[in-house]
């Protein structure tokens, strides 16, 4: 298990932006694919040039999550890694339609992942909420049908929805009506936005009802968009290691975490893809301290922010917030 530093003792540790398929272990793939799997097949290369190259690393993970049994194992495997990272609460996201390539239906996919998650919660003592992702490259019909099925599981393991994929090719304006419908369905959502250099995607995501933004680094220097997020109390799910790997930000020296905190944004610190990025939340905390000008007090603030903007039940939020006072 990842050790906590002295300043973290008693403080809850949360990861709100983490993809299931990008966070499965080498052991999981060797078991499900029935062959030796090198870590280099799963982790992004140091010379990765952009988000599209980063997303290409998901090809192998998709192979491993095309059966109900493998999806159960995936949920359990993920929870094992959450325990190893000393997490108290985690929200894991995945795209159900991406596991329907070999005949499974969306309902079976969601049920299978939830079964694995529940087993892991019971065994490892880590609380978890599941976020279902619509994908930018999927058809509107596929996304809408998936979200309608997922809505039936809201409060029964599923906690929210999301939109993921290549933001540069599929900007937010193409999906605003879809997520207005999600809002009408009474389903909360976070949206990947501002990962690829266009701050307008962030503003559009907020205006159509997102309560959180995935990444959001493109609003650096945009006082108007930061003001919008601050005034609406929008959670900002920052993922430093991933953002450097995808070249969303050129270098840690200009990573905008300090800027966003100083502008009063509800910044949270997250892993994005534990295996593909080769990271853990413990490592992200160390990186933020060593390379982004983040103090121990900032870490505590971001964890408190994470409790506030999480999609966790109110009772769990109250319990987690109480630990800051202890």
C-alpha positions as CSV (number, residue, x, y, z in Angstrom):
1,X,0.0,0.0,0.0
2,X,1.2,3.5,-0.8
3,X,2.4,5.2,2.4
4,X,0.8,8.5,3.4
5,X,3.1,11.5,4.3
6,X,2.8,13.0,7.8
7,X,0.5,15.8,6.7
8,X,-2.0,13.4,5.2
9,X,-2.6,11.4,8.4
10,X,-6.3,11.2,9.0
11,X,-7.2,13.1,5.9
12,X,-9.3,11.2,3.4
13,X,-7.8,10.5,0.0
14,X,-10.0,10.7,-3.1
15,X,-9.6,10.2,-6.8
16,X,-12.5,11.5,-8.9
17,X,-11.1,11.2,-12.5
18,X,-9.9,7.7,-13.3
19,X,-10.7,5.5,-16.3
20,X,-11.3,1.9,-15.7
21,X,-9.8,0.6,-19.0
22,X,-6.7,2.8,-18.6
23,X,-6.1,1.6,-15.0
24,X,-6.2,-2.2,-15.1
25,X,-3.2,-4.2,-14.0
26,X,-0.7,-6.1,-16.1
27,X,-1.9,-9.2,-14.2
28,X,-5.5,-8.6,-15.3
29,X,-4.5,-8.6,-19.0
30,X,-2.3,-11.6,-18.7
31,X,-5.3,-13.5,-17.1
32,X,-8.0,-12.3,-19.6
33,X,-5.9,-12.4,-22.8
34,X,-4.1,-15.6,-21.9
35,X,-0.6,-14.4,-22.8
36,X,2.3,-12.5,-21.5
37,X,1.7,-8.8,-21.6
38,X,4.6,-6.4,-21.4
39,X,4.1,-3.2,-19.4
40,X,5.3,-1.3,-22.5
41,X,2.1,-2.5,-24.3
42,X,0.0,-0.7,-21.7
43,X,2.0,2.4,-20.8
44,X,2.3,5.5,-22.9
45,X,5.8,6.2,-24.4
46,X,7.8,9.1,-23.0
47,X,7.8,10.8,-26.5
48,X,4.0,10.7,-26.8
49,X,3.1,13.7,-29.0
50,X,-0.6,14.3,-28.4
51,X,-3.9,13.1,-27.0
52,X,-4.6,11.0,-30.1
53,X,-1.4,9.0,-29.6
54,X,-2.2,8.6,-25.9
55,X,-5.7,7.4,-26.7
56,X,-4.2,4.7,-29.0
57,X,-3.0,2.9,-25.9
58,X,-6.6,2.0,-25.1
59,X,-6.7,-0.6,-28.0
60,X,-5.3,-3.4,-25.9
61,X,-7.5,-2.6,-22.8
62,X,-10.6,-2.8,-24.9
63,X,-9.7,-6.4,-25.9
64,X,-9.7,-7.4,-22.3
65,X,-13.2,-6.1,-21.4
66,X,-15.4,-7.8,-24.0
67,X,-17.1,-10.4,-21.8
68,X,-19.3,-10.3,-18.7
69,X,-16.8,-12.3,-16.6
70,X,-13.9,-10.1,-17.7
71,X,-15.8,-7.0,-16.8
72,X,-16.5,-8.3,-13.3
73,X,-12.8,-9.1,-13.0
74,X,-12.0,-5.6,-14.2
75,X,-14.1,-3.9,-11.6
76,X,-12.5,-6.0,-8.9
77,X,-9.0,-5.5,-10.2
78,X,-9.6,-1.7,-10.2
79,X,-10.7,-1.8,-6.6
80,X,-7.6,-3.7,-5.6
81,X,-5.5,-0.9,-7.1
82,X,-7.6,1.7,-5.2
83,X,-6.8,-0.1,-2.0
84,X,-3.1,-0.3,-2.8
85,X,-3.2,3.5,-3.3
86,X,-4.8,4.0,0.1
87,X,-7.9,5.6,-1.3
88,X,-11.0,6.2,0.8
89,X,-13.3,7.0,-2.1
90,X,-12.9,6.7,-5.8
91,X,-15.0,7.4,-8.9
92,X,-14.2,5.2,-11.8
93,X,-15.4,6.0,-15.3
94,X,-15.8,3.8,-18.4
95,X,-17.7,3.7,-21.7
96,X,-20.2,0.8,-21.7
97,X,-20.7,0.8,-25.5
98,X,-16.9,0.1,-26.0
99,X,-17.5,-3.3,-24.3
100,X,-20.3,-4.2,-26.7
101,X,-18.1,-5.2,-29.6
102,X,-18.6,-8.9,-29.2
103,X,-22.3,-9.1,-28.5
104,X,-22.8,-7.9,-25.0
105,X,-25.6,-5.3,-24.4
106,X,-25.2,-2.1,-22.4
107,X,-27.2,-3.4,-19.5
108,X,-25.1,-6.5,-19.1
109,X,-21.9,-4.5,-19.3
110,X,-23.0,-2.1,-16.6
111,X,-24.3,-4.9,-14.3
112,X,-21.0,-6.8,-14.7
113,X,-18.7,-3.9,-13.9
114,X,-20.9,-3.0,-10.9
115,X,-20.7,-6.6,-9.6
116,X,-16.9,-6.5,-9.7
117,X,-16.9,-3.1,-8.0
118,X,-19.2,-4.3,-5.2
119,X,-17.1,-7.3,-4.6
120,X,-14.0,-5.0,-4.3
121,X,-15.8,-2.6,-2.0
122,X,-16.7,-5.4,0.4
123,X,-13.2,-6.9,0.3
124,X,-11.0,-3.8,0.3
125,X,-13.2,-1.3,2.2
126,X,-12.9,1.4,-0.4
127,X,-16.1,3.3,-1.4
128,X,-16.7,3.7,-5.2
129,X,-19.0,5.4,-7.6
130,X,-19.2,4.6,-11.3
131,X,-19.4,7.2,-14.0
132,X,-20.6,6.1,-17.4
133,X,-19.0,7.8,-20.4
134,X,-20.6,8.7,-23.7
135,X,-17.9,8.8,-26.3
136,X,-17.3,11.5,-28.9
137,X,-16.7,9.0,-31.7
138,X,-19.9,7.0,-31.0
139,X,-23.2,7.8,-32.7
140,X,-25.8,10.0,-31.0
141,X,-28.1,7.0,-30.9
142,X,-25.5,4.8,-29.2
143,X,-24.8,7.5,-26.6
144,X,-28.4,8.3,-25.9
145,X,-29.4,4.6,-25.5
146,X,-26.5,3.9,-23.2
147,X,-27.4,6.9,-21.0
148,X,-31.0,5.9,-20.8
149,X,-30.1,2.5,-19.6
150,X,-27.4,3.8,-17.2
151,X,-30.0,6.2,-15.7
152,X,-31.8,3.1,-14.3
153,X,-28.7,2.3,-12.2
154,X,-28.3,5.8,-10.7
155,X,-27.9,5.5,-7.0
156,X,-27.4,1.8,-7.4
157,X,-23.7,2.0,-8.2
158,X,-23.8,4.5,-11.0
159,X,-23.3,8.1,-9.8
160,X,-23.0,10.2,-12.9
161,X,-22.3,10.5,-16.6
162,X,-19.4,11.9,-18.7
163,X,-18.3,12.7,-22.2
164,X,-14.8,11.4,-23.3
165,X,-12.7,10.9,-26.4
166,X,-10.9,13.2,-28.8
167,X,-12.0,16.7,-28.0
168,X,-10.1,18.2,-30.9
169,X,-12.0,16.3,-33.5
170,X,-15.4,16.4,-31.7
171,X,-15.9,19.8,-29.9
172,X,-18.4,20.3,-27.1
173,X,-21.0,22.1,-29.2
174,X,-21.8,18.8,-31.0
175,X,-23.0,17.3,-27.7
176,X,-24.8,20.1,-25.8
177,X,-28.3,18.8,-26.7
178,X,-27.4,15.3,-25.6
179,X,-26.4,16.5,-22.2
180,X,-29.3,18.8,-21.8
181,X,-31.4,15.7,-22.2
182,X,-29.2,14.0,-19.5
183,X,-29.9,16.9,-17.2
184,X,-33.6,16.6,-17.9
185,X,-33.3,12.9,-16.9
186,X,-32.0,14.0,-13.5
187,X,-28.6,12.5,-14.0
188,X,-25.6,14.6,-12.8
189,X,-22.6,14.8,-15.1
190,X,-19.0,15.8,-15.4
191,X,-17.6,16.5,-18.9
192,X,-14.1,16.3,-20.4
193,X,-13.4,19.8,-21.6
194,X,-10.5,22.1,-22.2
195,X,-8.0,19.3,-22.4
196,X,-7.0,20.2,-26.0
197,X,-6.5,23.9,-26.0
198,X,-10.1,25.3,-26.5
199,X,-11.5,27.1,-23.4
200,X,-14.8,27.6,-25.1
201,X,-15.5,23.9,-24.7
202,X,-15.3,24.5,-20.9
203,X,-17.8,27.4,-21.0
204,X,-20.2,25.4,-23.2
205,X,-19.9,22.4,-20.9
206,X,-20.8,24.5,-17.8
207,X,-23.7,26.2,-19.6
208,X,-25.3,22.9,-20.5
209,X,-25.2,21.7,-16.9
210,X,-21.9,20.1,-16.1
211,X,-21.1,20.2,-12.4
212,X,-17.5,19.3,-13.0
213,X,-14.9,19.6,-15.7
214,X,-12.4,16.9,-16.7
215,X,-8.9,18.5,-17.0
216,X,-9.9,22.1,-17.9
217,X,-6.3,23.2,-18.4
218,X,-7.2,25.3,-21.5
219,X,-8.8,28.0,-19.3
220,X,-5.3,29.0,-18.1
221,X,-5.1,32.8,-18.7
222,X,-8.8,33.0,-19.4
223,X,-10.2,35.1,-16.5
224,X,-13.7,35.0,-17.9
225,X,-13.9,31.2,-18.0
226,X,-12.3,30.9,-14.6
227,X,-14.8,33.4,-13.2
228,X,-17.6,31.3,-14.6
229,X,-16.3,28.1,-13.0
230,X,-15.6,29.8,-9.7
231,X,-19.1,31.5,-9.5
232,X,-20.9,28.2,-10.4
233,X,-18.7,26.2,-8.0
234,X,-17.6,23.8,-10.8
235,X,-15.2,21.1,-9.7
236,X,-12.0,21.0,-11.8
237,X,-10.6,17.5,-12.2
238,X,-6.9,18.1,-12.8
239,X,-4.6,15.2,-13.9
240,X,-1.0,16.5,-14.0
241,X,0.9,13.5,-15.3
242,X,-1.6,12.7,-18.0
243,X,-1.7,16.3,-19.2
244,X,2.0,16.5,-19.6
245,X,2.0,13.1,-21.4
246,X,-0.7,14.2,-23.9
247,X,1.1,17.6,-24.4
248,X,-2.1,19.4,-23.2
249,X,0.5,21.4,-21.1
250,X,4.1,21.8,-22.3
251,X,5.8,21.4,-19.0
252,X,5.2,21.2,-15.2
253,X,6.7,24.7,-14.9
254,X,3.6,26.1,-16.6
255,X,1.0,23.6,-15.3
256,X,-1.9,25.8,-14.1
257,X,-2.8,24.1,-10.9
258,X,-1.3,26.9,-8.8
259,X,-3.1,29.5,-11.0
260,X,-6.4,27.8,-10.6
261,X,-6.1,27.5,-6.9
262,X,-5.1,31.1,-6.6
263,X,-8.2,32.1,-8.6
264,X,-10.5,30.2,-6.1
265,X,-11.4,27.3,-8.3
266,X,-12.5,24.0,-6.8
267,X,-9.4,22.1,-8.0
268,X,-9.1,18.3,-7.4
269,X,-6.1,16.1,-8.0
270,X,-6.5,12.9,-9.9
271,X,-4.8,10.1,-11.9
272,X,-6.8,9.8,-15.1
273,X,-5.3,6.5,-16.2
274,X,-3.2,4.7,-13.6
275,X,-1.7,2.0,-15.8
276,X,-1.4,4.0,-19.1
277,X,0.1,7.0,-17.3
278,X,2.1,4.8,-14.9
279,X,0.8,6.7,-11.9
280,X,-1.1,6.6,-8.6
281,X,-2.7,9.4,-6.5
282,X,0.2,9.2,-4.1
283,X,2.6,10.0,-7.0
284,X,0.4,12.8,-8.3
285,X,0.5,14.3,-4.8
286,X,4.3,14.1,-4.7
287,X,4.5,15.6,-8.3
288,X,2.2,18.4,-7.4
289,X,4.4,19.3,-4.3
290,X,7.7,18.9,-6.1
291,X,6.9,20.4,-9.5
292,X,3.7,22.5,-9.4
293,X,4.3,24.7,-6.3
294,X,1.7,23.0,-4.2
295,X,1.9,23.0,-0.4
296,X,0.6,20.5,2.2
297,X,-2.2,23.0,2.9
298,X,-3.1,23.0,-0.9
299,X,-3.2,19.2,-0.9
300,X,-5.7,19.2,2.0
301,X,-7.7,21.9,0.3
302,X,-7.9,19.8,-2.9
303,X,-9.0,16.7,-1.0
304,X,-11.7,18.8,0.8
305,X,-12.7,20.1,-2.6
306,X,-13.0,16.5,-3.9
307,X,-15.4,15.6,-1.1
308,X,-17.5,18.6,-1.9
309,X,-17.8,18.1,-5.7
310,X,-17.9,14.3,-5.6
311,X,-21.0,12.4,-6.6
312,X,-20.9,10.5,-3.3
313,X,-24.0,10.1,-1.2
314,X,-24.5,13.0,1.4
315,X,-23.9,10.6,4.3
316,X,-20.5,9.6,3.0
317,X,-19.6,13.2,2.2
318,X,-20.4,14.1,5.8
319,X,-18.3,11.3,7.2
320,X,-15.3,12.2,4.9
321,X,-15.5,15.9,5.8
322,X,-15.6,15.0,9.5
323,X,-12.2,13.4,9.1
324,X,-10.6,16.8,8.3
325,X,-11.6,18.0,11.8
326,X,-10.2,14.9,13.5
